Amino acid sequence: MLPGLNGTTHAVFGVAALAGAALVAGADPPAYVYPAAVAAAWLPDVDNPRSTLGNGLSRSKNPILNVLSRPVSWVLRTTSFVLVRTVGHRTLTHSILGSLLFALPVYLFLADYPNLSLALVAGYASHVFADALNTRGVPLLWPVGRPFRLLPGGIKSGGAVEVAVALGALMAALYAILQLNPSLRALLGLV
């Protein structure tokens, strides 16, 4: 188990962040950008070779998918190796500086795709927020300062409290998604 929250929890937080940000911004993100929010929610842990993305993607049992994902997997593993050897885990990628270094190129290169931009930035930010709930906290002002925690003592990774927090984030995500999609509410008979 990683010293932070697990990948499923980060995925739920990424979806919740996108749905919540879209609700606040008055945006209507299409369903296809939600996986981008999940991937972005995993991205800050690329600085850990044992993380979902840091370990690469070439683990599929499907040989065709393995060949197709190999270049991306190589880039992720190389990035993970370089980051863990130079700045360490939970440093740059979990800070305000790291968040800005991620968001700037997203907005520069994906400005014509506002829903995708929102998904990526919301997903990335959700990871930093979620890890700020953890016992270790996050170094928001990296490279200076101490780790920042949103809760005194923080939430232990892998425990029942993490599951409860993830379920709360899932409920918030579902609520926001239902608010964004009146047709889905009607389909479910919630109108």
Protein Blocks (a to p, Z undefined) as FASTA:
>chain_A
ZZbdcfklmmmmmmmmmmmmmmmnopacdfklmmmmmmmmmmmmmmpmkbmklnojalcf
blklmmmmmmmmmmmmmmmmmmmmmnoghilmmcfklmmmmmmmmmmmmmmmmmlmmmmm
mmmmmmmmmmmmpmnlpafklcgdjdddfbghiaaehiaklmmmmmmmmmmmmmmmmmmm
mmlmmmnopZZ
